[in-house]
Amino acid sequence: MRQGLIDSDVVEEAVGADSPLRRIPRTYGKVQDKHPARWLTHDEAIQLVAACQDGTDLGLRDEIVIRLGLLGLRASEIGHLTFGAIHDDGHITWMGKGHKARSHSAPVGLRQALTRWVSRYEKGLRRPVRPNDPIVCRQHRGGPTLMWGVLSEQPRMVVARTLTHRASNAKLGHVTAHDLRRTAAGLLHRSLDKNGAHHFDLLDIQKVLGHSDPATTMRCYLDPLDTAVIDKAARVLDI
């Protein structure tokens, strides 16, 4: 418009109060991204874990990464977790987002994997593990061997590469660490008793994910997932 190449009326209409370009509706999960947000089913989560169980040290490390992600931990939290965070009673404690102290009870599968991991870790180190040893140690470039006791320079990238590799092997497509966090919320939300009642309400899931506001849990993790009411309404309104 400044250079006289287009009509000023066109510009005024585009930026006017009634223009559809004036406001962009709020979305979540990069809905227009190449890889939108995902919520894995229970069977897909099992399939992803199974893709790691190849008997190798790297496979066991990756299994623990995925199990921690399915527990609701963020990629950065997984990447910086140390053995000092694992307690004898099965609880995991760590410093989460916003410097908030977080804790979780490790499921049986994760406990068993961690027990095997400690044994292999100590064999690789040739000494007992220390509280400050990183659980997710670095992998040698170009090979499956691990650098025991060495934290990666970019722990989040290690988690991301792990998921990309294992999800590809499991033929699940693109899966991110936050997809595992979403999956944790989805699996809890879909857990129902024989009468269809939820085992976990909104505040329960909020507590598991460590959100300060339950509105975040609902808007970003459960609302995009829960389409059952819409589908049920469509059947009733089918005149």
N, C-alpha and C positions, 0 to 999 in steps of 0.2 A: 504494500500500500504506500509506503514511503517513497518508493521508486516509481510509483505510477503504473505498476504492472497489473494490479488487480483493482477492482471496484471497492471503494471503502464500505459500501453497503454490505458486501459479502463478509468482510471482517467483522463488522458490527453485529451481524446476525450470528456469526460463529461464536462470538464471545458474549453474546447477550444473555440476559437472565433466563430466557426460555430455551437456550441452546442445549441439546443433549450432551455437548462437550463440556458444559459448565461444571457439572458435577460427575465424578466417577464413583459408581457404587462400590461399597466396601466388599472386598472378596477375601478369601483365605486360601492358603495352600497353593498359590501360584496356579490358579485354575486355568490360565491361558498359557502356562509354561509347557515346555516340551515334556517335562516329567511332573505331572500334577501330584498332589498329596495322595497317599495310599493308606488303606487300612487292610492289613493282611487278615485272612481268615485263620482260624485255629489250625486247620490242616496245612495251610501255606506256611505258618510259623514253624510247625513241626518239620516241614519239608526243608525250610531254610536251615534249621539246626542240623538236620541229617546230612546236608550237603557238606558240613564241616567235619563229620565224623569219619575221617579217612585213616585214623591211627597215627597221624604225624603230629609233631609238636606244634607246627603252624596251624593245623586243623583244630587242635584243642584250644589254642589261643583264640582263634576266630570263633569257635563255639562259645567261649566265655564272653567275647565281645557281643555276640548276638543275644545271648541270654541276658546280659546286663541291659542291652537296649530294650528287650522285651519286658524288662522290669520297670522301664520308664525313665532310665537315665539318659541324659543328653550325651552327644558325641564328645564334647569337651570333658564332661564328668567321667565318662568311661576312659578316655585317653589319659587322664591324670590320676586315675585311681591307683592307690598303692596297697601293698599287703597289710599295712597298718590299719586300713579301713575295714578289714575282715576280722570279725570277732569270733571267739570260740562258741558263742551261743547261736551263731548263724546270722547275726545281724551285720549289716553293712552301713557304715557311717561315712559321710563325706561332706565337703563344703560345696553347696550347689550354687546356682545362679543367684546373683545379688548377695553373695556371701552369707547365704542362709544355710544353717546346719540341717542336713537331711539324713534320714536313716531309713532302712528297709530290711525286711526279713528275707533272706535268700531262700528261694524254693529248693526243693530236694535236688532237682536236676543240676542247678547251678552249684550247690554245695558239693555234689559228687565230682563235678567237673573241676572245681577249685582244688579239691583234695588231690586229684590226679595231677593237676597243674603244678601244685607246690612240689610234689615229688619230682617231676621232670625238671622243674625250674632249679631246684637244689642240685640235681645231677648235672645240669648245664653249668651252674655257677661253681660247683665243687665246694659249696659252703651252704649253710642254712640261709633262707631268705630273711631279709631285714625289713622292718616296717616301712622304710622309704623306698624299697624296690618297687618299680612300676609293674603292675599286673600285665599291662599290654606293652611288652618290650618290642624293640625295633627288629625289623627283618632285614637281613643282608640284601643288598641290591643284586638282582639277577639270580636269586636262588631262594630256596625254601628254608634255609637255616636262619636261626634267630640270634640276635645279639643279647644274650641274657643280662638282665639288670640294667639295660640301657634304654632310657626313654627316648622316643622319637622326637625330633625337632618340631614336628607338626603332628601332635597326637590326634587331632581331629581328622587329618588327612588319612592317617592309618586306619581309623574306624571307617571312613568313607570308602577307601580302597578295598577294605575287607568285605564290606557289604556288596560293593559292585561285583567283586570276584565271586563271592559265594552265591549271590542271587542269580548271577548268570549261570553258574553250575546247576542251580536248582531250577533253572528255566522259569524264573519268576519275573524277569525283566528288571527294571530299575527300582531299587529299594534304597532308601536313605536311613540314617540313624533316626531322624525325626519320624519317619514312617513307622519304625519300631515303637517309638514313644506313642504315636497315634494308635498303633495296634494294641498296645497295653491298655489304653483307655477303651478301645472298642471291645476287646475281649471281656473286660470287666463289665461294660455296659450290657453286653449280650448274654451275660451269665444270669440265667433265669431258673426259678424253681419250677416244680411240676404244674403250678397254677399260673405261671407266666409272670410272677413278681420278680423284680430285680434283686439280686443278692447284694449289689452295690449301688447306693444312690449317688447323686451328684457330689455331695460333700465327701463321700468316701473316695471317689475317683480324684477329686481335687486334692485330697490329702496324699494319695499315692503319687500323683504327678508333682506335688510341691508347689501348686499355684497359690498365689496370695488371694486371688479373687475367683470364686466359682464361676463367674460370668465368662472368664477366659476359658475354663474347662468346657463349659457348655457351648460357647460360640465357636471355638476353634477345634475342638476334639470330638464332641458328641453331636452337635447340631448338623454338621455336614454329613455325618454318618447315618443319622436316624431318619430314614425315609419311610419307615413302616407305617406311620400315621397317614402320610400322603397316599401310599399305595392302598391302604384300607379304605380311605375316603373315596378314592377313585372307584373302587368296587361298589361302594354303597350308592355313589352318585351316578352309576351307570344306568341311566333311565332308558 
